[in-house]
């Protein structure tokens, strides 16, 4: 059986839209790249948004919930 413990799954919510994707938990990355990826996945590259999360990456098993809101709507 394959070992998927290095995979971190994300559930993105922007308004009523939900998207799922996964990344390698141990692969280095910058927040800026993650932010751009989220905007690309939701097709909202031209919006300024705030990103929040419900769980810590270290304790997200199996899912990290990420909430996206337009800037100024929080």
TARAPE-V968140 format. One line per field, one symbol per residue. psi: psi as a letter, one per 40 degrees, with the letter a starting at -180 (. if undefined). A space follows every 50 residues. Layout:
# TARAPE-V968140
psi=???
This chain:
# TARAPE-V968140
psi=hiheeehhiihhhhbehiiiiiihdehiiidddddddddddeffdeihii hiidiiddeghehhhhhhiihee.
